[in-house]
Amino acid sequence: MANNRFTNFQPIRVRVSAPGELVTINTEITKSYSRVKGINISFPEAVARIGSTLGIVIAQLEIFPDNHEAKLLAYDTNIPQNLRWFLPDWKVDADGAPISVRFHDGTINSYLQAGSPGSGVVPANPLTVNYPYDAIVNLWLTNTPL
């Protein structure tokens, strides 16, 4: 049955359980959509962006290398919703294509970890990452031509 919808959003949940963890997710993109129009990532806490990297491969096409800074794909509330996406200017086929997401948590610095004690002059940081957390890689899928 043909899909008459022109747009769909597919979230890919990346569960991070420990500081510095490397998480790999292999899945498939939703069928019936011809291309990936946009990509972004969201974090439950802004501090989790610091030092985190993200690699994405779709249908054996490397979209981002493994050392790509995740904060460059993250958005904040001060950015209009229609501008919160990385929009590739080349065609990225979707239609059930395999996708590999490799996320490396960047909070290996103990100062960014919840419950870490202060060290004399510097008190414990109240803006820390609480584990586990879910980073969400969002795919904007469409049937519209490039």
N, C-alpha and C positions, 0 to 999 in steps of 0.2 A: 504494500500500500504506500503510495507516494505521500511524502510529508509536505503539507501546504504551508507550514510555518516558515518564515524567512530567517528567524533568529532564535538562537537558543544559547543558554549559558551553562557550561559544564564546570562545576567545582571539582577539584582534585584535592582531597584532604591529606595533608602530610603531618602525621603525629610525631612530635619530637619529645622524647622521654628524658633525655639527659643532655647536659652541656657538651657541646662539641660533636654531637651525634651526626652521623651521615645516614640519611634516609633515602632509599631508592624505591620509587613507585613505578611499576610497569602495568599499563592498562591500555584500553582502547578508547578512542574518541567516539562520541555518540554517532551512530549511523544516520544517514539521511540529510547530513549537512555537508556541503561540498568543500568548504574551506574554513580555516581559522582566521577570523578577522582581527582579533585582539587577544592579548595576554596580560594579566596582572597578578599580583600576589598580595594577600592581606595577612596581617599579623594581629593577634589579640592585644599585644603590647608593642608600642613603638620601639622600645629598647631592644626587642628581639631582632630588629633589622640589622643592628650593628654587627658588621663582620660576617653576616650570613651570606652564603653563595647559593646559586641556583643554576642547574644545567638542564636544558630541555632538548630532547631529540624527538621529532615527529616523523614517522615513516622513513627512518634512516637519514633524515635531514637535520643537521645540528642547527637549532634555532639559537641557543645560547650555550657557550662552553661551560664546563663544570665550575669554572672560577668566576662566573658572572655575578656581580654584586646584586643581591636580592633587593636591596633598598632602591635600586634604579627602576624596579618594576612595581614597587609599593606606592600606594597613594595615601594622601592625608585628606582630612576634611576641608582643607582650604583650597583644594583643587576641584573644579567643576566635574560632575559625574561623567560627562561625555569626553573628558580629557584624561581620564584615569587609566588609560590602556596603552600598552605598547602596540602599535599598529604596523605590522610588517608590510613593506611595500612590494613584496613578492608573494606569489600564490603559495600558501601552505595548505596542502590537501588534507581534508578531514575524513569524512565518509568512512568511519570505522578504522582509521589508520592507527597503528600502534604508537603509543607515546611513552617515553621514559622521562621521569622527573627525578633529578638527583639534587637533594637539598642538604646543605651542610650548615648546621647551627654554628653561629659565630660567637656565642657567649662563653668562650673558654676562659675569658678573664674573670677571676673569682669576684671582682668588684661588681660584675653585672649579674651575679648569681644570688638568688634569694637566700637569706640566712647567713650570708658571709659576714664575718666580723670586720669591723673597721680596724685599721692598723695605726693606732696612735693618733696622728694628726688628722687622718681622713676617717670620718665616721662611716658606719655601714650605710650603703646606698639604698635609699627607699625606692628608687626606680630600678627594680631588678626584674629578671625574667623568672616567672613561676612555671615549674615543670610538673606534669607534661603540658604542652600547648599544641594547638593545631594551626599550622600555616596553611592557607588555602590558595592554591594556584587556580585562577579562573580563566577559562577559555571562552571567548566570544565566538560562537559558531554561526555561520550564515550560509544561505544559498544564493546570495546576490553575487554578481560577478565583481572581479577586482576593479 
